Amino acid sequence: MKPSPEIDIRRRSFLRQGASGLGLLALNSLMARAQGITTSHGVVNPLHFPAKARRVIFLYQAGGPSHLETFDWKPKLAEMHGKPMPPSFTKGQQIAQLQGRPLICYGPQLKFQRFGKCGAEICEHFPNIGGIADEICILRSMWTEQINHDPAHTVMNTGSIIAGRPSMGSWVFYGLGAETENLPGFVVLLSQGTGGQMQPIASRQWSAGILPSKFQGVKMNSAGDPVLYIRNPRGVNDAIQKDSIDSINALNEAEYKTLQDPEILTRVSQYEMAFRMQASVPDLMDMSKEPASVLERYGAHPGDGSFASNCLLARRLAERGVRFIQLYHRDWDHHAKVKSGVEYKAREVDRPTAALIGDLKERGMLDDTIVIWGGEFGRTPMSQGGDGRDHHIKGFSFMVAGGGFKRGLTYGTTDELGYAAEENPMSVHDFHATMLYLLGIDHKRLVKKYQGLDVRLTGVTGDVVKDILA
């Protein structure tokens, strides 16, 4: 039976007024948070599972670290150095730029040794990470889908090759909400060093995509002003700044009542967040209270923009309640001089990585912090007669620690030449599913409806890898 026009009008009026009421409730909630009255909860409330971890620090090694010079020792490849790569490994496979000439086995260029009670085999140029071998879990059977940098970054960060999908940090922030009202829930830091080709990192890698824009990552500068316009203009004090923001938000409230656009609510909350950050960020960046022994431990020189300083800053962000912290360290793209390149990178990242994990443990934070070390893909076990390695997606290594991962474990293997994940292969979606599980989230239920489809970080695949969980 078709409803009468009068009933239909009343129904539309009810829905419109109801939406307005819900919007005002949301606006009031935002303003209450601005006054420190409540905390922010995510859409997963209550959690799907008991959480082992509360936050994530991803030490992202952009450019593709060679697993063969870091975490995956291959004596057979060393034995076959300089010999033709068996065609059975590479026939019909994606091997990026290695086309048109014979493929030659290129043995490991750096020595490995066993570390810790667990006997983990790690490159000897990473002695500090080796020194905490009993605290970490090495994943040797990772694989991914895209063989060039930008799309591979997109898959690793968003779980999809489709542009415009939310990043993993945005998904985590969206699912769990914030633990701080004075800093963003998702922070990104960039650094670069020497020894490899510089690859750009696009800001879409920390985009919120189809989620509300409040969930996107905020890039902080580790040298100079940490955030653009963080300081008041000359002649403007905090009271004047607060009056300006209150006036702007009054206009935003009026606009919301008229348009009912949820992005206006985001604008309100972000203006308030920006004002609170003017007080909280300078304190965050002030390293003067850090003991000299801590700076020495990390090898940090605050303000120099280095990976070491960013690792120390990551700990400070974690202490202050930031949910997802992602450090991009570039120059891992070793198409040439892989030996000296990895030696350079090891000097930059080994000490601060181990210092961060050790520091978190001593502060009682490692158990509920997931620390991830890895890049978008690995490197080939063959060359075309040069001294470098090409992009490789069939098998590479990650290192993880804390947050519910088993300690002192080496999980999965690649084949004898380090070409493809062989035992317990672990896809990017499997890794994302496992990370979310440790945070108390079922990856199949963290969903955003978009254009009639359920969008997830893990797409339509992905399994939690229980064997690596404590």
MIKOLKOL-419841 format. One record per residue (C-alpha): chain; y, x, z. Coordinates in pm, 1 decimal. Layout:
% residues N
+----+----------+----------+----------+
! ch !       yy !       xx !       zz !
+----+----------+----------+----------+
!  A !        Y !        X !        Z !
...
+----+----------+----------+----------+
//
This chain:
% residues 470
+----+----------+----------+----------+
! ch !       yy !       xx !       zz !
+----+----------+----------+----------+
!  A !      0.0 !      0.0 !      0.0 !
!  A !    336.2 !    140.9 !   -102.6 !
!  A !    591.1 !    158.8 !    184.7 !
!  A !    905.7 !    -47.0 !    151.2 !
!  A !   1232.3 !    135.0 !     65.1 !
!  A !   1365.9 !     61.1 !    416.2 !
!  A !   1061.5 !    219.4 !    585.8 !
!  A !   1078.9 !    518.1 !    353.2 !
!  A !   1447.5 !    574.9 !    437.6 !
!  A !   1375.7 !    555.4 !    812.4 !
!  A !   1092.5 !    807.7 !    772.2 !
!  A !   1312.4 !   1053.3 !    581.2 !
!  A !   1586.9 !   1012.7 !    842.2 !
!  A !   1338.5 !   1082.4 !   1123.8 !
!  A !   1206.7 !   1396.7 !    952.7 !
!  A !   1557.1 !   1523.3 !    877.7 !
!  A !   1679.7 !   1466.1 !   1233.0 !
!  A !   1357.1 !   1608.5 !   1375.4 !
!  A !   1396.5 !   1923.6 !   1170.8 !
!  A !   1754.2 !   1952.5 !   1292.8 !
!  A !   1638.8 !   1921.3 !   1652.5 !
!  A !   1372.1 !   2186.2 !   1606.7 !
!  A !   1626.3 !   2413.0 !   1443.6 !
!  A !   1865.3 !   2373.9 !   1735.4 !
!  A !   1583.0 !   2447.2 !   1976.5 !
!  A !   1511.7 !   2765.4 !   1783.0 !
!  A !   1881.6 !   2853.7 !   1785.1 !
!  A !   1903.0 !   2794.1 !   2159.0 !
!  A !   1597.2 !   3012.8 !   2204.5 !
!  A !   1764.8 !   3291.4 !   2009.4 !
!  A !   2081.7 !   3264.4 !   2215.9 !
!  A !   1879.8 !   3263.1 !   2538.7 !
!  A !   1704.5 !   3580.4 !   2429.6 !
!  A !   2043.2 !   3732.7 !   2355.9 !
!  A !   2128.4 !   3674.2 !   2722.9 !
!  A !   1801.3 !   3833.2 !   2835.5 !
!  A !   1651.4 !   3504.4 !   2960.1 !
!  A !   1321.6 !   3509.7 !   2770.2 !
!  A !   1100.8 !   3738.9 !   2566.8 !
!  A !    984.9 !   3700.8 !   2208.3 !
!  A !    632.3 !   3580.0 !   2136.5 !
!  A !    463.1 !   3610.6 !   1800.3 !
!  A !    273.1 !   3346.2 !   1609.9 !
!  A !    -56.7 !   3463.8 !   1764.6 !
!  A !     -7.1 !   3312.1 !   2108.0 !
!  A !   -247.0 !   3315.1 !   2281.2 !
!  A !   -422.3 !   3615.4 !   2128.0 !
!  A !   -742.0 !   3558.3 !   1929.8 !
!  A !   -925.5 !   3835.6 !   2119.7 !
!  A !   -866.7 !   4037.4 !   2436.3 !
!  A !   -632.3 !   4313.8 !   2320.6 !
!  A !   -708.3 !   4681.3 !   2373.8 !
!  A !   -372.8 !   4794.3 !   2231.8 !
!  A !    -13.4 !   4675.4 !   2253.1 !
!  A !    156.8 !   4899.1 !   1997.6 !
!  A !     96.2 !   5125.3 !   1696.3 !
!  A !    234.3 !   5467.7 !   1603.0 !
!  A !    143.6 !   5555.8 !   1242.7 !
!  A !    199.7 !   5923.6 !   1158.4 !
!  A !    203.8 !   5865.8 !    782.2 !
!  A !    145.9 !   6183.9 !    579.9 !
!  A !    297.3 !   6079.6 !    247.8 !
!  A !    174.2 !   6243.5 !    -70.9 !
!  A !   -200.2 !   6249.5 !     -4.9 !
!  A !   -333.5 !   6512.8 !    238.5 !
!  A !   -641.3 !   6696.1 !    116.0 !
!  A !   -937.1 !   6595.3 !    330.5 !
!  A !  -1107.1 !   6913.6 !    206.5 !
!  A !   -851.0 !   7133.0 !    384.5 !
!  A !   -808.5 !   6917.9 !    697.3 !
!  A !  -1099.8 !   6711.7 !    834.6 !
!  A !  -1391.1 !   6719.6 !    586.5 !
!  A !  -1571.2 !   7055.7 !    556.5 !
!  A !  -1790.7 !   7082.6 !    245.1 !
!  A !  -2011.3 !   7396.0 !    233.6 !
!  A !  -2178.7 !   7279.8 !    -89.8 !
!  A !  -1840.3 !   7258.6 !   -260.5 !
!  A !  -1763.8 !   7610.8 !   -137.3 !
!  A !  -2092.6 !   7726.3 !   -287.5 !
!  A !  -2008.6 !   7565.9 !   -622.8 !
!  A !  -1651.6 !   7700.5 !   -639.0 !
!  A !  -1564.6 !   7789.0 !   -999.2 !
!  A !  -1866.9 !   7609.1 !  -1147.6 !
!  A !  -1844.6 !   7297.0 !  -1366.9 !
!  A !  -1815.7 !   6969.9 !  -1177.5 !
!  A !  -2141.9 !   6774.7 !  -1235.4 !
!  A !  -2059.2 !   6492.9 !  -1481.3 !
!  A !  -2268.2 !   6251.7 !  -1271.6 !
!  A !  -1987.2 !   6249.1 !  -1013.6 !
!  A !  -1693.0 !   6185.3 !  -1244.1 !
!  A !  -1818.1 !   5999.0 !  -1551.5 !
!  A !  -1615.3 !   5681.9 !  -1600.4 !
!  A !  -1411.1 !   5745.2 !  -1286.1 !
!  A !  -1034.3 !   5735.7 !  -1233.2 !
!  A !   -920.6 !   6095.9 !  -1195.9 !
!  A !   -547.2 !   6051.8 !  -1258.3 !
!  A !   -406.5 !   6356.2 !  -1438.3 !
!  A !   -730.2 !   6551.4 !  -1482.3 !
!  A !   -793.4 !   6459.5 !  -1843.7 !
!  A !   -889.5 !   6645.7 !  -2158.7 !
!  A !  -1022.1 !   6972.2 !  -2011.0 !
!  A !  -1337.5 !   7080.0 !  -1826.5 !
!  A !  -1339.7 !   6991.8 !  -1456.4 !
!  A !  -1411.3 !   7287.7 !  -1230.4 !
!  A !  -1532.6 !   7267.7 !   -869.0 !
!  A !  -1260.6 !   7393.8 !   -638.3 !
!  A !  -1398.6 !   7497.4 !   -301.9 !
!  A !  -1225.3 !   7449.9 !     36.5 !
!  A !   -934.8 !   7693.3 !     55.7 !
!  A !   -914.2 !   7711.8 !    434.2 !
!  A !  -1173.9 !   7781.3 !    701.3 !
!  A !  -1304.7 !   7525.3 !    945.4 !
!  A !  -1434.5 !   7560.6 !   1297.8 !
!  A !  -1589.6 !   7336.8 !   1562.2 !
!  A !  -1367.9 !   7206.6 !   1840.7 !
!  A !  -1428.8 !   7030.2 !   2171.4 !
!  A !  -1743.8 !   6915.2 !   2340.9 !
!  A !  -1797.1 !   6679.3 !   2047.3 !
!  A !  -1812.9 !   6974.3 !   1805.7 !
!  A !  -1576.6 !   6815.4 !   1551.8 !
!  A !  -1530.7 !   7026.8 !   1236.9 !
!  A !  -1156.3 !   7064.3 !   1176.3 !
!  A !   -957.7 !   7311.8 !    968.7 !
!  A !   -870.3 !   7612.9 !   1182.4 !
!  A !   -504.4 !   7576.9 !   1086.2 !
!  A !   -493.0 !   7264.5 !   1307.2 !
!  A !   -582.3 !   7428.2 !   1642.0 !
!  A !   -372.0 !   7190.2 !   1851.2 !
!  A !   -536.4 !   6880.7 !   1703.7 !
!  A !   -865.6 !   7066.5 !   1748.1 !
!  A !   -770.1 !   7116.5 !   2112.3 !
!  A !   -773.5 !   6738.2 !   2164.1 !
!  A !  -1087.6 !   6680.4 !   1952.5 !
!  A !  -1252.7 !   6494.1 !   2239.7 !
!  A !   -963.7 !   6243.4 !   2241.4 !
!  A !   -963.3 !   6156.8 !   1870.5 !
!  A !  -1179.4 !   5976.8 !   1616.6 !
!  A !  -1209.9 !   6122.1 !   1265.6 !
!  A !  -1280.2 !   5876.9 !    984.5 !
!  A !  -1427.0 !   6067.4 !    688.5 !
!  A !  -1519.7 !   5777.2 !    462.3 !
!  A !  -1190.2 !   5606.8 !    380.2 !
!  A !  -1133.7 !   5482.3 !     25.2 !
!  A !   -853.6 !   5296.3 !   -152.8 !
!  A !   -775.4 !   5127.2 !   -484.0 !
!  A !   -466.3 !   5281.1 !   -648.3 !
!  A !   -450.1 !   5637.0 !   -777.2 !
!  A !    -72.9 !   5692.0 !   -812.0 !
!  A !    162.0 !   5736.6 !   -519.9 !
!  A !    383.3 !   5428.6 !   -520.1 !
!  A !    109.3 !   5167.2 !   -571.9 !
!  A !   -116.8 !   5354.1 !   -329.1 !
!  A !    158.8 !   5344.4 !    -65.8 !
!  A !    193.1 !   4972.4 !   -134.2 !
!  A !   -178.8 !   4911.1 !    -82.5 !
!  A !   -187.7 !   5119.2 !    234.9 !
!  A !    120.0 !   4952.1 !    378.5 !
!  A !     80.7 !   4592.5 !    263.4 !
!  A !   -287.0 !   4558.3 !    170.9 !
!  A !   -188.9 !   4446.2 !   -179.2 !
!  A !    -77.0 !   4587.6 !   -511.6 !
!  A !    151.2 !   4284.4 !   -552.0 !
!  A !    512.8 !   4370.7 !   -475.8 !
!  A !    683.2 !   4160.2 !   -210.9 !
!  A !    398.5 !   4136.5 !     38.6 !
!  A !    478.4 !   4207.5 !    406.2 !
!  A !    411.9 !   4553.9 !    542.7 !
!  A !    154.2 !   4606.4 !    817.3 !
!  A !    431.4 !   4672.5 !   1069.6 !
!  A !    592.8 !   4341.0 !    979.3 !
!  A !    259.6 !   4159.7 !   1013.9 !
!  A !    203.7 !   4311.3 !   1358.7 !
!  A !    558.9 !   4226.2 !   1470.1 !
!  A !    521.2 !   3873.2 !   1329.6 !
!  A !    185.7 !   3825.2 !   1501.1 !
!  A !    266.6 !   3970.1 !   1842.6 !
!  A !    643.1 !   3938.7 !   1874.5 !
!  A !    868.5 !   4186.5 !   2049.6 !
!  A !    841.7 !   4361.9 !   2384.4 !
!  A !   1206.1 !   4463.0 !   2379.8 !
!  A !   1527.7 !   4269.8 !   2327.9 !
!  A !   1741.8 !   4579.0 !   2274.9 !
!  A !   1561.3 !   4754.1 !   1989.1 !
!  A !   1388.9 !   4636.0 !   1670.3 !
!  A !   1020.2 !   4550.5 !   1695.8 !
!  A !    940.6 !   4771.9 !   1393.6 !
!  A !   1107.3 !   5112.2 !   1346.0 !
!  A !   1066.9 !   5363.7 !   1061.8 !
!  A !   1151.6 !   5737.4 !   1073.7 !
!  A !   1145.3 !   5980.0 !    778.6 !
!  A !   1108.4 !   6358.0 !    769.6 !
!  A !   1031.0 !   6622.8 !    513.1 !
!  A !    926.3 !   6984.2 !    520.1 !
!  A !    804.6 !   7246.7 !    274.7 !
!  A !    498.1 !   7328.1 !     70.5 !
!  A !    457.4 !   7028.9 !   -160.9 !
!  A !    624.1 !   6802.3 !   -416.7 !
!  A !    879.7 !   6562.2 !   -272.5 !
!  A !    781.7 !   6202.0 !   -342.6 !
!  A !   1031.4 !   5922.0 !   -273.9 !
!  A !    944.1 !   5653.6 !    -19.8 !
!  A !   1075.6 !   5310.3 !   -120.1 !
!  A !   1219.5 !   5084.2 !    149.2 !
!  A !    991.4 !   4804.0 !     31.6 !
!  A !    710.3 !   4990.6 !    210.9 !
!  A !    849.4 !   4850.8 !    537.7 !
!  A !    972.9 !   4520.6 !    396.9 !
!  A !    895.3 !   4186.4 !    561.0 !
!  A !    817.6 !   4042.9 !    216.3 !
!  A !    752.2 !   3670.9 !    241.5 !
!  A !    796.3 !   3671.9 !    619.2 !
!  A !   1139.8 !   3603.9 !    771.7 !
!  A !   1359.8 !   3908.7 !    724.2 !
!  A !   1391.2 !   3967.6 !   1100.2 !
!  A !   1040.8 !   4119.0 !   1086.6 !
!  A !   1123.3 !   4399.7 !    842.7 !
!  A !   1121.9 !   4761.0 !    956.6 !
!  A !   1450.8 !   4920.6 !   1059.1 !
!  A !   1490.6 !   5276.8 !    930.8 !
!  A !   1651.0 !   5503.7 !   1186.6 !
!  A !   1797.4 !   5838.7 !   1092.7 !
!  A !   1675.3 !   6126.8 !   1304.6 !
!  A !   1982.5 !   6335.4 !   1214.0 !
!  A !   2342.1 !   6215.6 !   1240.4 !
!  A !   2406.8 !   5852.8 !   1334.6 !
!  A !   2062.7 !   5694.1 !   1392.2 !
!  A !   2175.0 !   5364.6 !   1237.5 !
!  A !   2466.3 !   5312.3 !   1000.5 !
!  A !   2774.3 !   5165.8 !   1169.6 !
!  A !   2616.2 !   5197.7 !   1516.2 !
!  A !   2952.7 !   5313.1 !   1653.5 !
!  A !   3247.4 !   5080.1 !   1693.9 !
!  A !   3533.7 !   5136.8 !   1449.6 !
!  A !   3831.1 !   5329.2 !   1582.6 !
!  A !   4038.9 !   5107.3 !   1810.9 !
!  A !   3755.9 !   4858.5 !   1873.4 !
!  A !   3593.3 !   4850.7 !   2218.5 !
!  A !   3278.1 !   4665.9 !   2328.0 !
!  A !   3468.1 !   4358.0 !   2446.1 !
!  A !   3645.2 !   4318.4 !   2111.2 !
!  A !   3317.5 !   4376.3 !   1927.1 !
!  A !   3141.0 !   4109.5 !   2137.8 !
!  A !   3422.6 !   3860.1 !   2071.7 !
!  A !   3388.7 !   3926.2 !   1698.4 !
!  A !   3013.0 !   3869.0 !   1704.1 !
!  A !   3051.1 !   3551.0 !   1911.5 !
!  A !   3299.5 !   3417.1 !   1656.3 !
!  A !   3074.0 !   3508.7 !   1363.1 !
!  A !   2774.8 !   3343.9 !   1528.3 !
!  A !   2976.3 !   3028.9 !   1600.2 !
!  A !   3033.7 !   3004.7 !   1224.5 !
!  A !   2664.3 !   3071.0 !   1164.0 !
!  A !   2569.5 !   2793.5 !   1407.0 !
!  A !   2795.8 !   2551.9 !   1223.5 !
!  A !   2645.6 !   2659.0 !    891.6 !
!  A !   2293.1 !   2611.5 !   1025.8 !
!  A !   2367.0 !   2256.8 !   1141.6 !
!  A !   2475.0 !   2177.9 !    787.0 !
!  A !   2220.1 !   2368.7 !    575.0 !
!  A !   1913.8 !   2396.1 !    804.4 !
!  A !   1834.8 !   2735.3 !    647.4 !
!  A !   1604.1 !   2934.5 !    882.1 !
!  A !   1746.8 !   3262.8 !    751.8 !
!  A !   2071.1 !   3167.9 !    928.8 !
!  A !   1879.4 !   3185.8 !   1257.1 !
!  A !   1767.3 !   3533.2 !   1158.1 !
!  A !   2129.1 !   3625.4 !   1090.9 !
!  A !   2230.5 !   3502.1 !   1436.7 !
!  A !   1956.9 !   3699.1 !   1610.9 !
!  A !   2025.7 !   4013.8 !   1410.3 !
!  A !   2398.4 !   4013.2 !   1490.2 !
!  A !   2308.8 !   3991.6 !   1857.1 !
!  A !   2044.4 !   4260.8 !   1817.0 !
!  A !   2295.9 !   4488.4 !   1643.9 !
!  A !   2537.9 !   4450.6 !   1934.3 !
!  A !   2268.8 !   4530.3 !   2192.4 !
!  A !   2157.4 !   4830.7 !   1985.8 !
!  A !   2506.8 !   4976.7 !   2016.0 !
!  A !   2424.7 !   5030.5 !   2383.8 !
!  A !   2050.6 !   5099.4 !   2364.6 !
!  A !   2031.0 !   5337.6 !   2065.6 !
!  A !   2259.1 !   5610.4 !   2203.2 !
!  A !   2044.9 !   5618.3 !   2519.5 !
!  A !   1730.5 !   5631.1 !   2306.0 !
!  A !   1859.7 !   5926.9 !   2105.8 !
!  A !   1991.4 !   6119.8 !   2406.5 !
!  A !   1727.5 !   6387.7 !   2463.4 !
!  A !   1926.3 !   6568.0 !   2732.6 !
!  A !   1707.4 !   6422.4 !   3006.8 !
!  A !   1388.7 !   6548.4 !   2843.6 !
!  A !   1266.1 !   6862.0 !   3023.8 !
!  A !   1275.4 !   7182.9 !   2823.2 !
!  A !    896.6 !   7200.9 !   2864.4 !
!  A !    858.4 !   6871.0 !   2675.5 !
!  A !   1079.6 !   6986.6 !   2388.2 !
!  A !    879.4 !   7309.2 !   2374.3 !
!  A !    552.1 !   7119.2 !   2378.1 !
!  A !    649.3 !   6917.7 !   2070.3 !
!  A !    837.5 !   7202.6 !   1904.9 !
!  A !   1128.4 !   6958.6 !   1885.3 !
!  A !   1494.1 !   7037.1 !   1826.3 !
!  A !   1666.3 !   6698.3 !   1865.7 !
!  A !   1889.2 !   6605.6 !   1576.9 !
!  A !   1718.7 !   6829.4 !   1320.5 !
!  A !   1533.6 !   6542.6 !   1148.9 !
!  A !   1197.4 !   6718.1 !   1177.7 !
!  A !    853.8 !   6562.0 !   1217.7 !
!  A !    835.1 !   6719.6 !   1564.4 !
!  A !   1158.9 !   6555.7 !   1679.0 !
!  A !   1045.8 !   6225.0 !   1528.3 !
!  A !    717.5 !   6243.6 !   1723.8 !
!  A !    912.6 !   6280.9 !   2047.1 !
!  A !   1140.2 !   5997.5 !   1939.6 !
!  A !    830.3 !   5785.9 !   1866.8 !
!  A !    715.3 !   5830.5 !   2226.5 !
!  A !   1059.2 !   5724.2 !   2350.7 !
!  A !   1053.6 !   5418.6 !   2123.0 !
!  A !    705.8 !   5326.4 !   2248.2 !
!  A !    821.7 !   5356.4 !   2609.6 !
!  A !   1104.5 !   5114.5 !   2535.2 !
!  A !    877.3 !   4846.4 !   2393.3 !
!  A !    893.1 !   4893.5 !   2014.8 !
!  A !    579.7 !   4732.2 !   1871.7 !
!  A !    521.4 !   4933.5 !   1551.9 !
!  A !    657.2 !   5283.4 !   1485.9 !
!  A !    596.3 !   5448.9 !   1151.3 !
!  A !    678.2 !   5814.4 !   1081.7 !
!  A !    675.7 !   5917.2 !    715.4 !
!  A !    634.8 !   6292.9 !    667.1 !
!  A !    652.7 !   6392.6 !    300.5 !
!  A !    556.3 !   6691.5 !     79.4 !
!  A !    175.4 !   6650.5 !     91.9 !
!  A !    143.3 !   6627.1 !   -288.8 !
!  A !    -35.5 !   6954.5 !   -368.6 !
!  A !   -105.8 !   6963.3 !   -742.3 !
!  A !    -56.7 !   7338.5 !   -711.5 !
!  A !    -88.5 !   7593.3 !   -431.3 !
!  A !   -292.3 !   7364.8 !   -208.6 !
!  A !   -388.8 !   7654.7 !     18.6 !
!  A !    -36.8 !   7764.5 !    109.6 !
!  A !     85.3 !   7403.4 !     94.8 !
!  A !   -155.2 !   7281.1 !    362.6 !
!  A !    -79.4 !   7591.5 !    570.7 !
!  A !    290.5 !   7495.2 !    561.5 !
!  A !    218.1 !   7133.3 !    650.0 !
!  A !    -18.7 !   7230.2 !    931.5 !
!  A !    258.6 !   7432.9 !   1094.0 !
!  A !    484.8 !   7127.9 !   1075.9 !
!  A !    249.8 !   6854.6 !   1200.3 !
!  A !    -32.8 !   7006.7 !   1407.3 !
!  A !    159.2 !   7084.9 !   1723.9 !
!  A !    372.1 !   6766.7 !   1748.8 !
!  A !     76.1 !   6540.3 !   1663.3 !
!  A !   -131.6 !   6684.5 !   1946.2 !
!  A !    171.5 !   6686.0 !   2177.4 !
!  A !    234.7 !   6315.4 !   2114.9 !
!  A !   -125.0 !   6217.2 !   2186.0 !
!  A !   -138.0 !   6436.0 !   2497.6 !
!  A !    199.7 !   6309.9 !   2619.3 !
!  A !     94.9 !   5946.6 !   2577.9 !
!  A !   -225.7 !   6014.0 !   2770.6 !
!  A !    -43.9 !   6179.4 !   3060.2 !
!  A !    197.8 !   5885.4 !   3081.2 !
!  A !    -85.6 !   5633.1 !   3087.7 !
!  A !     11.2 !   5494.8 !   2746.0 !
!  A !   -264.9 !   5622.7 !   2516.5 !
!  A !   -515.9 !   5357.6 !   2617.5 !
!  A !   -291.5 !   5080.7 !   2483.5 !
!  A !   -131.7 !   5272.6 !   2193.1 !
!  A !   -302.7 !   5312.9 !   1855.6 !
!  A !   -209.6 !   5647.4 !   1697.0 !
!  A !   -294.0 !   5688.5 !   1326.7 !
!  A !   -270.7 !   6007.0 !   1116.2 !
!  A !   -326.9 !   5988.9 !    739.7 !
!  A !   -178.4 !   5926.2 !    396.8 !
!  A !   -217.5 !   5698.9 !     96.1 !
!  A !   -522.0 !   5880.2 !    -51.8 !
!  A !   -697.9 !   6219.2 !    -60.5 !
!  A !   -734.9 !   6500.6 !   -314.3 !
!  A !   -998.3 !   6585.2 !   -575.8 !
!  A !  -1274.9 !   6840.0 !   -512.3 !
!  A !  -1215.2 !   6981.4 !   -861.8 !
!  A !   -933.0 !   7131.1 !  -1062.8 !
!  A !   -863.5 !   7218.9 !  -1425.0 !
!  A !   -847.1 !   7589.5 !  -1356.6 !
!  A !   -534.3 !   7584.8 !  -1134.9 !
!  A !   -491.7 !   7625.5 !   -760.3 !
!  A !   -418.6 !   7263.7 !   -667.2 !
!  A !   -586.5 !   6924.3 !   -635.2 !
!  A !   -517.9 !   6590.8 !   -800.9 !
!  A !   -486.3 !   6241.8 !   -648.3 !
!  A !   -814.8 !   6097.3 !   -524.8 !
!  A !   -911.5 !   5747.8 !   -408.2 !
!  A !  -1291.1 !   5759.3 !   -373.4 !
!  A !  -1302.3 !   5936.5 !    -37.9 !
!  A !  -1055.3 !   6079.2 !    215.3 !
!  A !  -1000.9 !   6115.5 !    590.2 !
!  A !   -797.9 !   5950.8 !    864.6 !
!  A !   -759.3 !   6056.0 !   1226.5 !
!  A !   -703.4 !   5793.3 !   1496.3 !
!  A !   -668.3 !   5801.4 !   1873.0 !
!  A !   -618.7 !   5570.0 !   2169.7 !
!  A !   -590.9 !   5192.5 !   2165.8 !
!  A !   -963.6 !   5119.1 !   2190.2 !
!  A !  -1104.6 !   5372.4 !   1942.1 !
!  A !  -1402.6 !   5583.4 !   2045.3 !
!  A !  -1316.5 !   5936.8 !   2149.3 !
!  A !  -1480.6 !   6250.3 !   2014.9 !
!  A !  -1637.9 !   6062.0 !   1723.8 !
!  A !  -1666.6 !   6163.7 !   1358.0 !
!  A !  -1748.2 !   5851.1 !   1158.4 !
!  A !  -1873.0 !   5821.4 !    800.3 !
!  A !  -1927.1 !   6087.4 !    536.8 !
!  A !  -1840.4 !   6169.3 !    180.5 !
!  A !  -2101.4 !   6312.3 !    -55.0 !
!  A !  -2184.1 !   6684.8 !    -55.5 !
!  A !  -1886.2 !   6767.7 !   -278.0 !
!  A !  -1638.6 !   6543.8 !    -94.0 !
!  A !  -1596.6 !   6319.8 !   -397.5 !
!  A !  -1686.1 !   5969.1 !   -277.7 !
!  A !  -1735.6 !   5790.6 !     53.7 !
!  A !  -2111.9 !   5775.6 !     97.8 !
!  A !  -2211.2 !   5681.6 !    451.8 !
!  A !  -2020.6 !   5392.4 !    616.8 !
!  A !  -1746.7 !   5362.3 !    353.2 !
!  A !  -1429.2 !   5213.4 !    501.1 !
!  A !  -1171.1 !   5042.9 !    281.2 !
!  A !   -802.4 !   5005.7 !    357.1 !
!  A !   -867.6 !   4637.1 !    431.8 !
!  A !  -1143.9 !   4732.4 !    676.2 !
!  A !   -900.8 !   4964.4 !    850.0 !
!  A !   -629.8 !   4697.9 !    869.9 !
!  A !   -879.6 !   4442.8 !   1004.6 !
!  A !   -992.2 !   4687.1 !   1272.9 !
!  A !   -635.7 !   4773.2 !   1374.7 !
!  A !   -546.6 !   4405.2 !   1409.3 !
!  A !   -863.9 !   4338.5 !   1608.5 !
!  A !   -767.0 !   4602.4 !   1863.8 !
!  A !   -427.7 !   4432.5 !   1894.3 !
!  A !   -602.9 !   4101.6 !   1970.6 !
!  A !   -557.5 !   3948.6 !   1624.1 !
!  A !   -819.7 !   3800.4 !   1391.4 !
!  A !   -712.3 !   3925.7 !   1048.8 !
!  A !   -848.5 !   3609.9 !    884.3 !
!  A !   -620.9 !   3391.3 !   1098.3 !
!  A !   -296.8 !   3590.1 !   1068.8 !
!  A !   -176.9 !   3391.5 !    768.0 !
!  A !    146.5 !   3294.4 !    597.4 !
!  A !    141.4 !   3011.2 !    343.7 !
!  A !    318.0 !   3112.5 !     21.9 !
!  A !    323.4 !   2931.5 !   -312.5 !
!  A !     25.5 !   2724.6 !   -205.8 !
!  A !   -185.9 !   3024.7 !   -101.5 !
!  A !   -278.6 !   3175.0 !    232.5 !
!  A !   -141.3 !   3531.6 !    233.5 !
!  A !   -298.1 !   3787.5 !    469.1 !
!  A !   -261.8 !   4160.2 !    526.7 !
!  A !   -630.3 !   4198.4 !    436.9 !
!  A !   -630.7 !   3965.6 !    136.4 !
!  A !   -975.3 !   3815.0 !     85.4 !
!  A !  -1180.1 !   4112.4 !    208.7 !
!  A !  -1198.9 !   4337.8 !    511.1 !
!  A !  -1435.0 !   4371.0 !    806.4 !
!  A !  -1378.4 !   4496.2 !   1158.6 !
!  A !  -1565.0 !   4826.6 !   1198.0 !
!  A !  -1716.8 !   4782.9 !   1542.8 !
!  A !  -1897.5 !   5119.5 !   1542.9 !
!  A !  -1570.7 !   5308.8 !   1594.9 !
!  A !  -1456.5 !   5094.2 !   1889.4 !
!  A !  -1498.0 !   5201.9 !   2250.1 !
+----+----------+----------+----------+
//
